[in-house]
Amino acid sequence: MINQEQLKQLLLTKDPKLKKYFWNGSDENYTLWFPHTESTEMTDDMPEDRVVQVTITRFTTNPKDRLIYDIQELLESRKVPTDDVLLHYDEETKYYQLILETHVLR
């Protein structure tokens, strides 16, 4: 399993403009990642690894934007588990949000 810094470096290979937590507010497509929800994996009733859930969201005006799927393929090729991509449309901002969840080491 990779850690947060390794995840960041992988994500930057797909989107060099990647930001953590917040975007600068420009009118363009962008990708955010934010770690949250720490937990401890247990093995034989003993604490093993501290893991962090990470949400990666692609904000885009194009519902067929492939970048989040490219990120998913990259992570899975590195044996990083991911959930299915979720699609959400925000009426107020007119952006599609393509959302990918994963877990990495703290």
NUKEPA-76116 format. One record per residue: residue number from 1; residue in one letter; y, x, z of N, C-alpha, C in turn. Coordinates in nm, 2 decimals, always signed. Layout:
N
+-----+------+--------+--------+--------+--------+--------+--------+--------+--------+--------+
: pos : code :    n_Y :    n_X :    n_Z :   ca_Y :   ca_X :   ca_Z :    c_Y :    c_X :    c_Z :
+-----+------+--------+--------+--------+--------+--------+--------+--------+--------+--------+
: NUM :    A :      Y :      X :      Z :      Y :      X :      Z :      Y :      X :      Z :
...
+-----+------+--------+--------+--------+--------+--------+--------+--------+--------+--------+
END
This chain:
106
+-----+------+--------+--------+--------+--------+--------+--------+--------+--------+--------+
: pos : code :    n_Y :    n_X :    n_Z :   ca_Y :   ca_X :   ca_Z :    c_Y :    c_X :    c_Z :
+-----+------+--------+--------+--------+--------+--------+--------+--------+--------+--------+
:   1 :    M :  -0.12 :  +0.08 :  +0.00 :  +0.00 :  +0.00 :  +0.00 :  +0.12 :  +0.09 :  +0.00 :
:   2 :    I :  +0.23 :  +0.05 :  -0.07 :  +0.35 :  +0.13 :  -0.08 :  +0.45 :  +0.08 :  +0.03 :
:   3 :    N :  +0.55 :  +0.16 :  +0.05 :  +0.65 :  +0.13 :  +0.15 :  +0.78 :  +0.08 :  +0.08 :
:   4 :    Q :  +0.88 :  +0.04 :  +0.16 :  +1.00 :  -0.02 :  +0.10 :  +1.07 :  +0.08 :  +0.00 :
:   5 :    E :  +1.08 :  +0.20 :  +0.04 :  +1.15 :  +0.30 :  -0.05 :  +1.07 :  +0.31 :  -0.18 :
:   6 :    Q :  +0.94 :  +0.32 :  -0.18 :  +0.86 :  +0.33 :  -0.30 :  +0.88 :  +0.20 :  -0.38 :
:   7 :    L :  +0.88 :  +0.09 :  -0.32 :  +0.91 :  -0.04 :  -0.39 :  +1.04 :  -0.03 :  -0.46 :
:   8 :    K :  +1.14 :  +0.01 :  -0.39 :  +1.28 :  +0.02 :  -0.45 :  +1.28 :  +0.11 :  -0.57 :
:   9 :    Q :  +1.21 :  +0.22 :  -0.56 :  +1.21 :  +0.31 :  -0.68 :  +1.14 :  +0.25 :  -0.80 :
:  10 :    L :  +1.03 :  +0.18 :  -0.77 :  +0.96 :  +0.11 :  -0.88 :  +1.05 :  +0.00 :  -0.94 :
:  11 :    L :  +1.12 :  -0.07 :  -0.86 :  +1.20 :  -0.18 :  -0.91 :  +1.32 :  -0.12 :  -1.00 :
:  12 :    L :  +1.37 :  -0.01 :  -0.95 :  +1.48 :  +0.05 :  -1.03 :  +1.44 :  +0.10 :  -1.17 :
:  13 :    T :  +1.31 :  +0.13 :  -1.19 :  +1.26 :  +0.17 :  -1.32 :  +1.27 :  +0.05 :  -1.42 :
:  14 :    K :  +1.26 :  -0.07 :  -1.36 :  +1.27 :  -0.19 :  -1.45 :  +1.41 :  -0.25 :  -1.46 :
:  15 :    D :  +1.49 :  -0.23 :  -1.35 :  +1.63 :  -0.28 :  -1.35 :  +1.72 :  -0.18 :  -1.28 :
:  16 :    P :  +1.78 :  -0.09 :  -1.35 :  +1.86 :  +0.01 :  -1.28 :  +1.99 :  -0.05 :  -1.21 :
:  17 :    K :  +2.02 :  -0.18 :  -1.23 :  +2.13 :  -0.24 :  -1.16 :  +2.08 :  -0.32 :  -1.04 :
:  18 :    L :  +1.96 :  -0.30 :  -1.00 :  +1.90 :  -0.37 :  -0.89 :  +1.99 :  -0.36 :  -0.77 :
:  19 :    K :  +2.00 :  -0.47 :  -0.69 :  +2.08 :  -0.46 :  -0.56 :  +1.99 :  -0.52 :  -0.45 :
:  20 :    K :  +2.01 :  -0.47 :  -0.33 :  +1.95 :  -0.51 :  -0.21 :  +2.03 :  -0.62 :  -0.14 :
:  21 :    Y :  +1.98 :  -0.73 :  -0.11 :  +2.05 :  -0.84 :  -0.04 :  +2.15 :  -0.92 :  -0.12 :
:  22 :    F :  +2.26 :  -0.85 :  -0.17 :  +2.37 :  -0.92 :  -0.23 :  +2.41 :  -0.86 :  -0.37 :
:  23 :    W :  +2.47 :  -0.94 :  -0.45 :  +2.52 :  -0.90 :  -0.58 :  +2.67 :  -0.89 :  -0.58 :
:  24 :    N :  +2.73 :  -0.83 :  -0.68 :  +2.87 :  -0.80 :  -0.68 :  +2.95 :  -0.92 :  -0.73 :
:  25 :    G :  +2.88 :  -1.03 :  -0.77 :  +2.96 :  -1.15 :  -0.82 :  +2.99 :  -1.15 :  -0.96 :
:  26 :    S :  +2.95 :  -1.06 :  -1.04 :  +2.98 :  -1.06 :  -1.18 :  +2.91 :  -1.17 :  -1.26 :
:  27 :    D :  +2.95 :  -1.21 :  -1.37 :  +2.89 :  -1.31 :  -1.45 :  +2.79 :  -1.26 :  -1.55 :
:  28 :    E :  +2.68 :  -1.20 :  -1.49 :  +2.57 :  -1.15 :  -1.58 :  +2.44 :  -1.17 :  -1.50 :
:  29 :    N :  +2.33 :  -1.15 :  -1.57 :  +2.20 :  -1.16 :  -1.51 :  +2.18 :  -1.05 :  -1.41 :
:  30 :    Y :  +2.11 :  -1.07 :  -1.31 :  +2.09 :  -0.97 :  -1.21 :  +1.96 :  -0.99 :  -1.13 :
:  31 :    T :  +1.92 :  -0.88 :  -1.06 :  +1.80 :  -0.88 :  -0.98 :  +1.83 :  -0.84 :  -0.84 :
:  32 :    L :  +1.78 :  -0.91 :  -0.74 :  +1.80 :  -0.88 :  -0.60 :  +1.67 :  -0.86 :  -0.53 :
:  33 :    W :  +1.66 :  -0.78 :  -0.43 :  +1.54 :  -0.77 :  -0.35 :  +1.58 :  -0.77 :  -0.21 :
:  34 :    F :  +1.51 :  -0.84 :  -0.12 :  +1.54 :  -0.84 :  +0.02 :  +1.42 :  -0.85 :  +0.10 :
:  35 :    P :  +1.40 :  -0.74 :  +0.19 :  +1.29 :  -0.74 :  +0.28 :  +1.32 :  -0.84 :  +0.40 :
:  36 :    H :  +1.22 :  -0.90 :  +0.45 :  +1.23 :  -0.99 :  +0.56 :  +1.09 :  -1.02 :  +0.62 :
:  37 :    T :  +1.08 :  -1.08 :  +0.73 :  +0.96 :  -1.13 :  +0.80 :  +0.86 :  -1.02 :  +0.81 :
:  38 :    E :  +0.88 :  -0.94 :  +0.92 :  +0.78 :  -0.83 :  +0.95 :  +0.66 :  -0.89 :  +1.02 :
:  39 :    S :  +0.55 :  -0.83 :  +1.00 :  +0.43 :  -0.87 :  +1.07 :  +0.34 :  -0.75 :  +1.09 :
:  40 :    T :  +0.23 :  -0.76 :  +1.17 :  +0.14 :  -0.65 :  +1.19 :  +0.00 :  -0.70 :  +1.14 :
:  41 :    E :  -0.06 :  -0.62 :  +1.06 :  -0.19 :  -0.64 :  +1.02 :  -0.29 :  -0.60 :  +1.13 :
:  42 :    M :  -0.39 :  -0.67 :  +1.15 :  -0.48 :  -0.64 :  +1.26 :  -0.62 :  -0.61 :  +1.20 :
:  43 :    T :  -0.69 :  -0.51 :  +1.26 :  -0.83 :  -0.48 :  +1.22 :  -0.90 :  -0.46 :  +1.35 :
:  44 :    D :  -1.01 :  -0.54 :  +1.37 :  -1.09 :  -0.53 :  +1.49 :  -1.01 :  -0.56 :  +1.61 :
:  45 :    D :  -0.92 :  -0.65 :  +1.60 :  -0.83 :  -0.69 :  +1.72 :  -0.73 :  -0.58 :  +1.76 :
:  46 :    M :  -0.71 :  -0.48 :  +1.67 :  -0.62 :  -0.37 :  +1.70 :  -0.51 :  -0.37 :  +1.60 :
:  47 :    P :  -0.38 :  -0.35 :  +1.64 :  -0.28 :  -0.34 :  +1.54 :  -0.30 :  -0.23 :  +1.44 :
:  48 :    E :  -0.28 :  -0.26 :  +1.31 :  -0.31 :  -0.16 :  +1.21 :  -0.18 :  -0.11 :  +1.14 :
:  49 :    D :  -0.12 :  -0.19 :  +1.05 :  +0.00 :  -0.16 :  +0.98 :  +0.11 :  -0.26 :  +1.00 :
:  50 :    R :  +0.23 :  -0.21 :  +1.01 :  +0.35 :  -0.30 :  +1.01 :  +0.39 :  -0.33 :  +0.86 :
:  51 :    V :  +0.38 :  -0.45 :  +0.82 :  +0.42 :  -0.49 :  +0.69 :  +0.54 :  -0.58 :  +0.68 :
:  52 :    V :  +0.61 :  -0.58 :  +0.57 :  +0.73 :  -0.66 :  +0.55 :  +0.71 :  -0.74 :  +0.42 :
:  53 :    Q :  +0.74 :  -0.87 :  +0.44 :  +0.75 :  -0.95 :  +0.32 :  +0.88 :  -0.92 :  +0.24 :
:  54 :    V :  +0.87 :  -0.91 :  +0.11 :  +0.98 :  -0.88 :  +0.03 :  +0.99 :  -0.99 :  -0.08 :
:  55 :    T :  +1.11 :  -1.05 :  -0.10 :  +1.14 :  -1.14 :  -0.20 :  +1.22 :  -1.07 :  -0.31 :
:  56 :    I :  +1.17 :  -1.08 :  -0.43 :  +1.24 :  -1.02 :  -0.55 :  +1.29 :  -1.14 :  -0.63 :
:  57 :    T :  +1.42 :  -1.15 :  -0.66 :  +1.47 :  -1.27 :  -0.73 :  +1.55 :  -1.22 :  -0.85 :
:  58 :    R :  +1.51 :  -1.28 :  -0.97 :  +1.59 :  -1.25 :  -1.09 :  +1.67 :  -1.38 :  -1.12 :
:  59 :    F :  +1.80 :  -1.35 :  -1.12 :  +1.90 :  -1.46 :  -1.15 :  +1.94 :  -1.44 :  -1.29 :
:  60 :    T :  +1.92 :  -1.55 :  -1.37 :  +1.94 :  -1.54 :  -1.51 :  +1.98 :  -1.67 :  -1.57 :
:  61 :    T :  +2.05 :  -1.67 :  -1.69 :  +2.08 :  -1.79 :  -1.76 :  +1.98 :  -1.82 :  -1.86 :
:  62 :    N :  +1.88 :  -1.74 :  -1.87 :  +1.77 :  -1.76 :  -1.97 :  +1.64 :  -1.78 :  -1.90 :
:  63 :    P :  +1.58 :  -1.90 :  -1.91 :  +1.46 :  -1.93 :  -1.83 :  +1.34 :  -1.86 :  -1.89 :
:  64 :    K :  +1.35 :  -1.79 :  -2.00 :  +1.24 :  -1.71 :  -2.06 :  +1.26 :  -1.56 :  -2.03 :
:  65 :    D :  +1.36 :  -1.53 :  -1.95 :  +1.38 :  -1.39 :  -1.91 :  +1.25 :  -1.33 :  -1.86 :
:  66 :    R :  +1.21 :  -1.22 :  -1.92 :  +1.08 :  -1.16 :  -1.89 :  +1.08 :  -1.05 :  -1.78 :
:  67 :    L :  +1.20 :  -1.01 :  -1.73 :  +1.20 :  -0.90 :  -1.64 :  +1.12 :  -0.92 :  -1.52 :
:  68 :    I :  +1.13 :  -1.04 :  -1.46 :  +1.05 :  -1.06 :  -1.33 :  +0.90 :  -1.04 :  -1.36 :
:  69 :    Y :  +0.85 :  -1.08 :  -1.48 :  +0.71 :  -1.07 :  -1.51 :  +0.68 :  -0.92 :  -1.54 :
:  70 :    D :  +0.77 :  -0.85 :  -1.59 :  +0.75 :  -0.71 :  -1.61 :  +0.74 :  -0.64 :  -1.48 :
:  71 :    I :  +0.82 :  -0.68 :  -1.38 :  +0.81 :  -0.62 :  -1.25 :  +0.68 :  -0.66 :  -1.18 :
:  72 :    Q :  +0.64 :  -0.78 :  -1.20 :  +0.51 :  -0.82 :  -1.14 :  +0.39 :  -0.74 :  -1.20 :
:  73 :    E :  +0.39 :  -0.72 :  -1.33 :  +0.29 :  -0.64 :  -1.40 :  +0.29 :  -0.50 :  -1.34 :
:  74 :    L :  +0.41 :  -0.44 :  -1.33 :  +0.42 :  -0.30 :  -1.28 :  +0.36 :  -0.30 :  -1.14 :
:  75 :    L :  +0.40 :  -0.39 :  -1.05 :  +0.35 :  -0.39 :  -0.91 :  +0.20 :  -0.40 :  -0.91 :
:  76 :    E :  +0.15 :  -0.49 :  -0.98 :  +0.00 :  -0.52 :  -0.98 :  -0.07 :  -0.40 :  -1.04 :
:  77 :    S :  -0.01 :  -0.33 :  -1.14 :  -0.08 :  -0.20 :  -1.19 :  -0.08 :  -0.10 :  -1.08 :
:  78 :    R :  +0.01 :  -0.10 :  -0.98 :  +0.01 :  -0.01 :  -0.87 :  -0.07 :  -0.06 :  -0.75 :
:  79 :    K :  -0.14 :  -0.17 :  -0.77 :  -0.22 :  -0.23 :  -0.67 :  -0.14 :  -0.30 :  -0.55 :
:  80 :    V :  -0.02 :  -0.34 :  -0.59 :  +0.07 :  -0.41 :  -0.49 :  +0.05 :  -0.56 :  -0.52 :
:  81 :    P :  +0.00 :  -0.63 :  -0.42 :  -0.03 :  -0.77 :  -0.44 :  +0.10 :  -0.85 :  -0.45 :
:  82 :    T :  +0.10 :  -0.95 :  -0.54 :  +0.22 :  -1.04 :  -0.56 :  +0.17 :  -1.18 :  -0.57 :
:  83 :    D :  +0.26 :  -1.27 :  -0.54 :  +0.23 :  -1.41 :  -0.55 :  +0.27 :  -1.45 :  -0.69 :
:  84 :    D :  +0.24 :  -1.57 :  -0.73 :  +0.29 :  -1.63 :  -0.86 :  +0.44 :  -1.64 :  -0.86 :
:  85 :    V :  +0.50 :  -1.62 :  -0.98 :  +0.64 :  -1.63 :  -0.99 :  +0.68 :  -1.78 :  -0.98 :
:  86 :    L :  +0.78 :  -1.80 :  -0.90 :  +0.84 :  -1.94 :  -0.89 :  +0.96 :  -1.95 :  -0.97 :
:  87 :    L :  +0.99 :  -2.06 :  -1.03 :  +1.11 :  -2.09 :  -1.11 :  +1.19 :  -2.19 :  -1.04 :
:  88 :    H :  +1.32 :  -2.17 :  -1.02 :  +1.41 :  -2.26 :  -0.96 :  +1.54 :  -2.26 :  -1.04 :
:  89 :    Y :  +1.60 :  -2.38 :  -1.07 :  +1.73 :  -2.39 :  -1.14 :  +1.83 :  -2.44 :  -1.04 :
:  90 :    D :  +1.94 :  -2.37 :  -1.03 :  +2.05 :  -2.40 :  -0.95 :  +2.16 :  -2.47 :  -1.03 :
:  91 :    E :  +2.18 :  -2.60 :  -1.01 :  +2.27 :  -2.68 :  -1.08 :  +2.42 :  -2.63 :  -1.06 :
:  92 :    E :  +2.45 :  -2.59 :  -0.94 :  +2.58 :  -2.54 :  -0.91 :  +2.62 :  -2.42 :  -0.99 :
:  93 :    T :  +2.53 :  -2.32 :  -0.98 :  +2.56 :  -2.19 :  -1.05 :  +2.52 :  -2.18 :  -1.19 :
:  94 :    K :  +2.43 :  -2.27 :  -1.23 :  +2.38 :  -2.27 :  -1.37 :  +2.29 :  -2.15 :  -1.39 :
:  95 :    Y :  +2.23 :  -2.10 :  -1.29 :  +2.14 :  -1.98 :  -1.30 :  +2.00 :  -2.03 :  -1.27 :
:  96 :    Y :  +1.90 :  -1.97 :  -1.34 :  +1.76 :  -1.98 :  -1.31 :  +1.73 :  -1.87 :  -1.21 :
:  97 :    Q :  +1.65 :  -1.90 :  -1.12 :  +1.60 :  -1.80 :  -1.02 :  +1.45 :  -1.79 :  -1.04 :
:  98 :    L :  +1.41 :  -1.67 :  -1.08 :  +1.27 :  -1.64 :  -1.09 :  +1.23 :  -1.56 :  -0.97 :
:  99 :    I :  +1.15 :  -1.61 :  -0.89 :  +1.12 :  -1.55 :  -0.75 :  +0.98 :  -1.50 :  -0.74 :
: 100 :    L :  +0.97 :  -1.38 :  -0.69 :  +0.84 :  -1.31 :  -0.67 :  +0.83 :  -1.26 :  -0.53 :
: 101 :    E :  +0.72 :  -1.29 :  -0.47 :  +0.70 :  -1.24 :  -0.33 :  +0.59 :  -1.13 :  -0.33 :
: 102 :    T :  +0.61 :  -1.04 :  -0.24 :  +0.51 :  -0.93 :  -0.22 :  +0.52 :  -0.88 :  -0.07 :
: 103 :    H :  +0.43 :  -0.79 :  -0.04 :  +0.43 :  -0.73 :  +0.10 :  +0.42 :  -0.58 :  +0.08 :
: 104 :    V :  +0.49 :  -0.51 :  +0.16 :  +0.49 :  -0.36 :  +0.16 :  +0.49 :  -0.31 :  +0.30 :
: 105 :    L :  +0.46 :  -0.18 :  +0.32 :  +0.47 :  -0.12 :  +0.45 :  +0.61 :  -0.11 :  +0.49 :
: 106 :    R :  +0.63 :  -0.12 :  +0.62 :  +0.77 :  -0.11 :  +0.67 :  +0.82 :  +0.03 :  +0.65 :
+-----+------+--------+--------+--------+--------+--------+--------+--------+--------+--------+
END
